[in-house]
Amino acid sequence: MGVRVCESRISSHGSRLLRSLAALILYNLAMDQKHHQRYSRQILFQGIGEAGQEKLLASRVAIVGCGALGTQQAALLARAGVGELLIIDRDFVEESNLQRQTLFTEQDAAERLPKAVAAEAHLKQTNSGVKVRGVVTDLTPKNAAELLAGMHVILDATDNFETRYLINDFSIANGFPWIYGAAVGSGGVTMTIRPGETPCLACLFPEPPSGTHATCDTEGIISSAAAAIASLQVAEALKLLVGDTKSLHGKMISLDVWQNRYQAIDPGPPAKDCRCCQRRDFVYLTGARSTMVTLCGRNSVQIHERQRPVDFAALEGKLKSLGAVRYNAHLFLFAPEPGGEPYEMTIFPDGRAIIKGTNDPGVARSLYARYIGA
C-alpha cells in the first residue's frame, strides 16, 4: 500500500513537472511569436532575417551622449529590438533641445529632467521588451570600464573630441567596435572603427582640432542633419550586431543635407606610428589627458570639483536666502537673486555641477566654491 502511495506521489509530481515544462515551452513559443510579429518587416529584410533578429535581441549597445544624435540612435535601436541599451549623458532637458532631440517633450524640459532619465522612460514605452538603462554621468577614465563592460558596440553621440578619444582608447584596448559621429549646421560626419581592421580616431586626428571650429552654438543645427548621421550610425551598428561585416561601408562619410553634398572617403590603413592603436598608449583612458569642461552650445561649464554626494535639503537651507532654489530627486537648480551674477547652477547628487552663463572654467570654479563649497 505504501509503495502505491509513493508511486502515486511520484506520478503526481511528474505530472506537475511536465505541465510546468509544457507551460514554459508554450510561453517561450508565445514570446517567439510576439517577437516575430513585432519585427516581421525587419525579419523580411534579407540582411537581417530571423537569425539576425535573434542576434539583435541578445545584443548590448552603449550610446554616449543623448542629444540630437543620441536620441535618434536610441529610438531607432529600441524599435529595432536591440536587447539592451545603455544611455550615458551628463545633461538635462531644456526647451532649446526640443527642436532636434526627438525623444523629449515639453514636460521633460519644464521639469528639467536629466536626459538619460527622460530617455529611459520614453524608450520603455516605445519597446517594453528592450532593457534600457539611463545613467546620469560623464563618461570618464574612472567609470569607463564599469559602464562599458560587456557592450557589443558603442555609438558616439558626444559633443567633444576629448570624450571621443576616451571611447577610442577604450575600444582599442578592449577590442570591440565603436561608431564615430558628429553633426553641426546642416552637415555631419561618421566612421565605423574596428580594432585591428580600420584606422582608429587617433590615426586620423592625432590631436584634437585646434583653433576656432564650428559648433552648434556658432553655426546652429537642423534636425535632419543629425537624423541623417544617426541613421548611418545605426545602420552600421545593425550590420555589426548581426555579423554582416561585408556590408560595412568602410569609409569616412560626410554629408550636407542643405547643400546636397555626400562624400565617402577611404581612410586608408591604420597609421604606422599611431599613439593609440599601434603604440597602445592610452593616455585618455589612463587619465593622463584631462577632459573638456566647456559644454558645446550651452555657454556653460561643467565642474567636478567635489567628489562626494550632495544633500539637496541641506543645500536648500544654505542657498534659499541667496536666490531662487528648486530641486527634485535628480538635480538641484539655483539662480542668484536678480541684480546678482547672471548665472544659473545645476547641481547633481554626486556633486557634479553645470554653471550656465560662462565659458570660463575659472569663473565656474569660483562660483562653485562660493555657493556649493570646496
N, C-alpha and C positions, 0 to 999 in steps of 0.2 A: 504493500500500500504506500509506504514511504517513498519507494522508488518511483511509483506512478506520479505522486505529488511532485517529486523533484523533476521528473521528466516534463510534467505539465508546466512547471515554473520556467524551465529552460525553454520550452516551446513558446511560452508567453513572452519571455524576454527576447527570444529570437524574432518573434513576430513584430515586437515593438522596434527592434533594431532595423528589421527590413523596412518597416513603414517609415522610420526616420531617414534611412538611406534613400528610399524612393522619393520622400518629400524633398530631400536635399537635391537629388538629381532633377526633379521637376522644377525646383527653384532656380537651379543653375540654367536649365533649359529656357525657363521664362526670362531670365536675365539676358541670355544669349539672344533670344528672340527680340527682347526690348532693344538691345544694342543694335541688332541687325535692322530693326525698323527705323530707329533714330538716325543711324548713319548709312542708310540704304543708298543714298545718292553718292556718298563718298566711297562706299564699297564698290559701287558700279564702275567707278573710275579705275581704269586698268593699272595706273601707277600705285594704287593702294590695295584694293581688293580686300577680301576677308582676312587674309594673313596680315596684311599691313595694318588693318584696323585693330586687330588683336595686339599688335606691337604698340600702336598708339595708346591703347587703353592701359598698357603696362609701363608707359614711359613717364619720365620725370623731367620737367623743364623749369629752369630758373629765368626770370625776367628781372634785370637790374635797371630800375627806374620805372616809373608809372606815369609818364606824361603823355605827350602826343603819340610817340611811338609805342610806349609800353601798354597803353590802354587798348590800342588797336591789336597789338600782338596777343595780349591776354584774351581778348574777346574771341579772336579767330581760333586760338589754340583750344580754348574751352569748348567752343562749338564743334571743333574737330574731334573732341573726345580724348585729348591728352590726359592720361591718368592722374597726374599730379602737377600742379602749378605752384611755384614759389614766386611771390612778388615782393621785391625788396625796394623800398622807397623811403626817403627821409622827410618828405614834404607833406603839406596839407592842401586841401582843395580851396581854390579861390575862384571868384566869378570870372576872372580873365582866362581861366583854364577851360571854361566850358565850350569855347569856340572850336577847340580841336581835340580835347581829351574826352573821348567819346563814352567812357564808362560812367562819368559823373553827372550829377543832377544839381539843380539849384539848391535843393535841400542840403546836399553834401557841402556846398560852398557856404551856405548860411550857418551850418553847424561847425564849419572849419574842420571837417573830418580828415584825419590822415589819409592820404591817397591809398596806401596799402590796405587800410581798414575798409574804406568805401569800395575799393575794387573787389576785395574778397566777398563782401556782402552781395554785390551786384552779380558777380560771376556764379555764386552759389545758386542764385535764382535763375541764371541762364542755363546752367547744367549742374544739377544736383549730384550727378554721378562722378564729377571731377572733384578731386581733393584739392582745394585751394587754400593756400596759407599766405596771408599778407603779413610782412614783417616791417615794422616802422623803425628803420635804422639806415645808416650809411653802410655800404659795403666797405670794409676796412681790412688791413692786413691781419688784425686781431680776430675778426669773425668770419673771414672768407672760408676757411676750411670747414668750420662748423655749419655754415649756412649752405654751402655749395656741394658738400659731400653727397655722393650718390646721384647727382644730376646727370642726365644724358647729354643735354645741350644747354648752353647759356645764350640768351638773347640780350644784346646790348640795346638799352633804351635810355642811356645816361646823357648828361649834358656837358661832360668834360673829359678831356683826354687822360687825366690822372687816374680816374676810375677805370677807364678802358685799358690802360696799361696794367692795372691791378688784375682785371679779368684776364688779360692776355698772359700775364705771368702765371696765374693760377691754372689756366687752361694748358699751357705748355708743360708746366711742372707735373700736372696730373694726367695729361694725355687724352683730353676729350675736347670736342669742338665748341667754338662759340661763333656768333654771327654779329659782326660789327655793323652798326648803322647810325646815321645821323641825318637830320633834316633841318633846314632853315630856309626862310623865304619861300620860294616855290620849287626848291630843289632838294636833293639829298644824295647820299652815297651809301653803299653797303658792300660787304665782302664776307664770305664764309672762310673761317680759319680752322684748318685741320692740322693738328700737330703731326709733324713728320711728312705731311703731304703738300702743304702750301706754305707760302711765306706767312709769318706772323705779323702782328701790327707793328712791332719794333723793327722788323725788316723794312717796312715801307716808310715808317716815321720814327727814326731813331730817337728823336726828341720831340716834345710837344711843340705844336706850331708857335712861332714867336711873333711878336708884334701884334698889330690890330687885325682881328679876323671877324668875319660875320657871325653874329649871334641872333637869337630870336628877339633880343632886346633892341638891337640896332637895325635889323632887317625885317623883323616880323616873321610870321609863318602862316601858311594856309594849310588847312587840314588835309587837303587832297595830296599834298607833297608828303606829309607824314604817313598817310594811308598807303601811298604807293610804295614807300620804302619798307614799311612794316609788312605789307603783303609779300614783298620779295623775301624778307627775312623769314616769315612764317613758312612760305613755300620751301625754302631751303631747309628749315628745321624739320618739316614733314618728310622730306627726302632722306635726311639723316636718320630720323627715327624709324622709318620703315626699311632702311638699309639700301635705298636706291642711290648709292653714291655716284653712279654713272650719269645720273641726270642733274647733278650739281652744276651750276653754271661756270664755276672755276674762274670767275672774273671779278674785278672791282667795277661795280656798276654805278654810274652816276646818271642822274636824270633831272630834268626841269619840266614840270607839268605845265608851266605857263609859257615858256619859250619853246616847248615841244622838242626838247633835246633828250637823246638817250645815247649813252656811250658805255661800252663794255671793254675794259682794258685788261689785257693779260698781265698779271702782276709779276710773272716770271718766277724763277726758283727762289728758295729762301736765300737771304743774304749770307755770304760765306762767313762774315765776322759778326753776325747779329748778336747783340748783347743777350737777348733772351733765348731764342730757340737754338742757337749754336753754342754760345759760351755758357748758357744756363745760369746767367747772373740775374736773379730775380729780385731786383732792387725795390720794386714796388710791393712785392709780396712780403719781403722781409721788413718793410717799413723804412728802408734806407732813404727813400724819396718821400717827401711829405706830399699830402694830398691837398687839393684845391678846396678853399673855403668859400669863395665868392660864388653865389648861385646865378646861373645863366638866366638873364631876362627878368630878374627879380629885384634889382637894386637892393640886394640882401647879402648878408654874410652868415655862414653857419659857424657856430662856436662849439668846441668840445672841451672847454677848459675844465669842466667839472665831471669827474668820472664816478659819480655816485648818485643814487636816486634823490629826487626832489619831493618833498612833502607839499602838495599843492595847497592844502588847507593852511599850513603854516606860512607859506609864501603869500597867500591872500592876506593874512593878517599883517604881514610886513609891508605889502605894497598898496593896499586899498586906499590909504590916505594920500598916495602919491599920484594916482591916476586911475584909469578905467581897468577893471580886472574882470575876467571871465574865464572859466575853465570847465572841462569835462574830464572823463576818465583818460582821455588820450593826450590832451595838451592844455597849456595854461597861456592865456593871452593877456598881455599888459601893454597899455599905452599911457605915457605920461600925460598929465593934465594939459589942456590947450594952453599954449604960451610957453610950454616947456620944450624939450627936444622933440623934433618931428620924427620920432621913431616908433616902431611897434615891435614888441618882443613876443616870440612864440617859444615857450619852454616845454620840453618833452619830459616824461617821467624819469628818463635815465640821465637828466641833467643837460642834454644837448639843447641848443637854442638856435633860433633863426632871428637875426636882428635885421629888420626891414627899415630902409631909409638911408643906407650907406653901402658902398662897395669897399670901404676901407677896413681891413681886418683889425687895425689898431684901434679905430673908433669903436668897432663892435666889441672887442675885448674889454675896452674901458667901460662901456655901458653894461656889459655882463657883470663885471666885477662890482660896479656901483649898485646895481639893483638885485643881482642874484647872489653875489659873493664869490670868493675865490674857491 
